[in-house]
Amino acid sequence: MLRTVVLIALVTMCALAANTSNGTDLLVKEADILKLNGTTYRLDGMDAPELDQVCLDEHGAGWRCGADARDRLTEHIGTRDVRCDDRGADAAYRERRIGICTVEGDSSTINQWLVREGLALNFDPYARGRYQGDQADEQENRRGLWKGCFVAPWDFRHWRKRTAPLMGSCPDAATARNVVFPDDAEMPPECSIKGTAAVRARITGYGGIYHLEGCRSYRTVRRVNRWFCSEEDAKAAGFRKAFTCSR
């Protein structure tokens, strides 16, 4: 009996250790995607801008809201420990896990903090409305994304340029849509994989096509809609590799 109790205690300790960072094992890939001790977590119940997503700031200028949200979270965490509760595999990308994560010393989760700061949206049906109140408060006080104009991350991922509702305080619709859905997006630092929201790919269920630097099509693709930092990121966004890439 004692041996069984000891074994259970050891298993529990290992599980906790696997879900806790010591500051060197954490990578904030995007505001809602954390890599903790080798495991990639998609934060549950909320949705933050994609890393390459562009919004408009309060002056109507283009603003890299996805990169800024990631940097704000990185600064918020600092050197503190992070712990993630694993809620199972991500239905959209099975190599990721769904997580509810907390920072040492914080009473709220990272998930809720992002919505409270106006850097993410309540994401139903997964949230079941749990962050709706936080979102309403940030919208009323025009914090984070709400100080300018943007589209929901899920609409950006599916490239709903014509139909996505514009959120926040926006100039005329045509101007806003051309900024938040760029036909030729600027490459973010260290993210050199080109993504095109090609209709032929979307018809077959993909979000688009990605082109690696080694693909024959890389140089000929001029109008880039999305940029990815890794193949994992491109696949997680639902993009398929270009047929011009070597097998």
Backbone hydrogen bonds, N-H to C=O, Kabsch-Sander energy under -0.5 kcal/mol:
donor,donor_aa,acceptor,acceptor_aa,energy
5,V,1,M,-2.1
6,V,2,L,-2.4
7,L,3,R,-2.4
8,I,4,T,-2.4
9,A,5,V,-2.3
10,L,6,V,-2.4
11,V,7,L,-2.5
12,T,8,I,-2.4
13,M,9,A,-2.4
14,C,10,L,-2.3
15,A,11,V,-2.3
16,L,12,T,-2.3
17,A,13,M,-2.3
18,A,14,C,-2.2
19,N,15,A,-0.9
19,N,16,L,-0.6
20,T,17,A,-1.1
21,S,82,V,-2.9
27,L,35,K,-2.1
29,K,27,L,-1.2
29,K,33,I,-1.5
30,E,33,I,-1.8
33,I,30,E,-1.4
34,L,41,Y,-2.0
35,K,27,L,-2.9
36,L,34,L,-0.7
36,L,39,T,-3.1
37,N,25,D,-2.9
37,N,35,K,-0.6
39,T,36,L,-2.0
41,Y,34,L,-3.6
41,Y,39,T,-0.5
42,R,97,R,-3.5
43,L,32,D,-2.7
43,L,41,Y,-0.6
44,D,99,G,-2.5
46,M,43,L,-0.6
47,D,121,L,-2.1
53,Q,50,E,-2.0
55,C,63,W,-3.2
56,L,149,C,-3.0
57,D,61,A,-2.7
60,G,57,D,-2.0
63,W,55,C,-2.9
65,C,63,W,-2.4
66,G,53,Q,-1.5
67,A,51,L,-0.5
68,D,64,R,-2.3
69,A,65,C,-2.4
70,R,66,G,-2.0
71,D,67,A,-2.4
72,R,68,D,-2.6
73,L,69,A,-2.1
74,T,70,R,-2.4
75,E,71,D,-2.3
76,H,72,R,-2.2
77,I,73,L,-2.5
78,G,74,T,-2.3
80,R,77,I,-2.1
83,R,102,T,-2.4
84,C,19,N,-1.8
85,D,100,I,-2.6
86,D,84,C,-0.6
87,R,98,I,-3.6
90,D,93,Y,-0.5
90,D,96,R,-2.5
91,A,89,A,-0.5
96,R,93,Y,-2.3
97,R,40,T,-2.8
98,I,88,G,-3.4
99,G,42,R,-1.9
100,I,85,D,-1.6
101,C,99,G,-0.5
102,T,83,R,-2.7
103,V,108,S,-0.5
104,E,81,D,-3.0
106,D,103,V,-2.4
110,I,101,C,-3.3
111,N,101,C,-0.6
113,W,109,T,-2.4
114,L,110,I,-2.4
115,V,111,N,-1.2
116,R,112,Q,-2.8
117,E,113,W,-1.9
118,G,115,V,-1.5
119,L,114,L,-2.8
120,A,114,L,-0.7
121,L,47,D,-2.4
123,F,45,G,-2.3
124,D,122,N,-0.7
127,A,123,F,-1.9
130,R,127,A,-1.7
132,Q,129,G,-1.5
135,Q,131,Y,-2.4
136,A,132,Q,-2.4
137,D,133,G,-1.8
138,E,134,D,-2.0
139,Q,135,Q,-2.6
140,E,136,A,-2.2
141,N,137,D,-2.0
142,R,138,E,-0.7
142,R,139,Q,-0.6
143,R,138,E,-1.8
145,L,118,G,-3.4
146,W,143,R,-1.9
147,K,144,G,-1.5
148,G,145,L,-1.6
149,C,56,L,-1.7
150,F,167,M,-2.0
155,D,152,A,-0.8
156,F,152,A,-2.0
157,R,153,P,-2.7
158,H,154,W,-1.3
159,W,156,F,-1.3
160,R,155,D,-2.2
161,K,159,W,-1.4
164,A,160,R,-2.6
167,M,150,F,-3.2
169,S,148,G,-2.8
170,C,168,G,-0.7
176,A,172,D,-2.2
177,R,173,A,-2.8
178,N,174,A,-1.8
179,V,175,T,-1.1
179,V,176,A,-0.6
180,V,176,A,-2.7
181,F,177,R,-2.0
185,A,224,V,-3.7
191,C,188,P,-1.6
193,I,228,F,-2.1
194,K,192,S,-0.5
194,K,211,H,-1.8
195,G,226,R,-2.6
196,T,209,I,-2.7
198,A,196,T,-2.2
201,A,198,A,-0.6
202,R,198,A,-2.0
203,I,199,V,-2.3
204,T,200,R,-0.6
205,G,202,R,-1.5
206,Y,201,A,-2.4
207,G,238,G,-3.2
208,G,238,G,-0.7
209,I,196,T,-2.4
210,Y,240,R,-2.9
211,H,194,K,-2.8
215,C,212,L,-1.8
216,R,244,T,-1.3
218,Y,215,C,-1.3
221,V,217,S,-1.5
222,R,220,T,-0.8
224,V,222,R,-1.0
225,N,195,G,-1.7
225,N,223,R,-0.5
226,R,195,G,-2.4
228,F,193,I,-2.2
234,A,230,S,-1.9
235,K,231,E,-2.9
236,A,232,E,-2.4
237,A,233,D,-1.4
238,G,235,K,-1.7
239,F,234,A,-2.4
240,R,208,G,-2.4
242,A,210,Y,-2.2
245,C,242,A,-1.7
